[in-house]
Amino acid sequence: MPNKENIKKHEYKKGQSGNPNGRPKGTENSKTRLMRLFSLVQSKTNPVTGAKEEFSVLEQMDMALVAKALKGDVRAYNELMDRFEGKPEQTVKNEGVSSIKIVRK
């Protein structure tokens, strides 16, 4: 069991930040970094047509999913359909509470 006296020494004072300087200015957040990486373009063979084309990383990821679905991967097919048509709404019944609508995104 931890010693309360030892814990008290390491607690922040009220109103004091644990990281007073924060993140350095100019540091990209993860979304910005990912968007930059996803937009990179490479020359690849189109799995559907067989032709050499320029594709972004995001397009290549989508093509890989399409290629899996074409080979019979049901999970890949379902993922594509959910992206294309949206996931269906689900209603969950809970004892003592009226039904709750859950929308998956």
N, C-alpha and C positions, 0 to 999 in steps of 0.2 A: 504494500500500500504506500502511495507517495506521501512524503512528509509535507504537510501544508506550509511549513516555514520555508522550505526550498521552493515551492511553487510561487509563494508570494513575492520572492526576490525577482522572479522572472516575468511577472505580470506587467503589462503596460499601465501607466498611470491614466486616469480618466481623461479623455480628450487627446491623448497622445497616439500618434499613428505608429504602427509597426514598421512602416516603410515611409519615412518622412520625405525622402527625395523622390519617391515614385519611380515610374519607368522613365528612362532617359528620353529626352525629346528626340524625335526623328526615328525612333524604333517602330518598325511596322508591326501591326497586330497580325494575328495568324490568318485572319480572313484576307487581308491585303496580300500577304505572302502567297497564300493558296491561289488567289485569283491571278496573280502574276505567273505562277507555275502552270496553272490550268490553261492559260492563254498562249503558252509557248507552242510553236508550230513545228511539226516534223513531217518529213516525206515518208509515207507508209503505203502499203498495198491495201486497197479497199477490199475487205473480205467478201463483199457482195459482188462487185464488178470485176475484181482482179486487177484493176488499173492502179498505177502509181499516182498518188495524189498528196496534196498538202492537208494535214489535219492538225487541229489543236489537240492538246492533251485531253480535254474534256470530250471532244469528238471521238478520240481513240478509245476512251473508256466506254462511251456509249456503243461504239462499234463492237468492242469485245463482248458487251452484254448481248447485243443483237446476234453476234456469231454463236454465242452459247445457246441462245434461244433457238436458233436455226438448227443446231445439232440435237435439239430435243430436251434441253435443260428447262424443266417446268418452272423452277424458281426464277430463272432469268426471264422467262416469258411473263410470269406473274408480275415481276418487278417492272418490266416494260409497260405492261397494261396499267399498272397502278400509276406510273408516271404519266401515261398518255390520257387515261380516263379518270384518274383520281381514285383514291381508296374509298370503298363504300362506308357509309355511316353505320355505327353499331349502337344498339340500345342494350344497356345492362340493367337488369332488374335487381334491386337490393331490398331485402326485407326491412320494413319499417320506413323506407324512403321511397318516394315516387321514382319512376324510372329515370335514369340518367342517360343522356345522350353523349357518347364519346366519339369524337371525330379524330381519326388518325391522320397525321400529315407526313 
